[in-house]
Amino acid sequence: MAHFKFKIKNESDYNASMKKIDALMKTGENKLTDKQAEELRVLALAAQAYEKSVYTIPAPKTLEGLIELKMYERKIKQKELARLLGIREPKLSQIMSKKRKPDVAFLKAAHNLLGIDGNVLLEFV
């Protein structure tokens, strides 16, 4: 099977590619020929690359935003996060509502357990 690359250069290319992807998807996975399946794969990869380059979401600029992002990524609630961090839920709630400054133990846990860069965490102290 021939492997070829396709690069989406602008929004017009992207829209045309998405239309083609949609049409191929409507055909049904089991009904695609090998050539159509390869075309779908190439278009999907090109669309994904274009979306990553154009539709970037800026990183949160607050500690609370970073923590909320990590909670979203892990699909956990604040109660579960508190347990993971080894702190009580009221303390996490106070930190999240800016009623309490994060202590070193909290920042260390956020770094080790959530993978938040230590340098970024130090900006919030």
C-alpha positions, 0 to 999 in steps of 0.5 A, a space after each residue: 500500500 502506498 503511503 503518502 503525506 498530505 499537508 493542510 496549508 490553510 483553512 480552505 484546505 482544512 474545510 475541504 479535507 474535513 468534508 472528504 473525511 466526513 464523506 468517507 466516514 459515512 461510507 462506513 468503515 467496513 465498506 471502505 476500499 484499501 485506497 479509501 482507508 489509506 486516504 482517510 488515514 492520511 487526511 485525518 493525520 493532516 487535519 490533526 496536525 493542522 488543528 494542533 498548529 492552528 487551534 492551540 489552547 494557551 496554558 492556564 496562567 494561574 495556579 488554580 487554572 493549572 490544577 483545574 486543567 490537571 483535574 480535567 485531564 485526569 477526569 477527577 473531582 476536587 475531593 479525589 485530587 485532595 486525596 491524591 495530593 495527601 491533603 484535606 479537601 478544605 485545604 485544597 478548596 481554600 487554595 483553589 479559591 485563593 483564600 490560602 497560599 499553597 505551602 511547600 508540601 502542596 507545591 511538591 505534591 503538585 509537581 510530583 503527582 500532577 507533573 506541573 513544572 516546578 519552576 512554574 509552581 514557584 511563580 505562584 509562591 
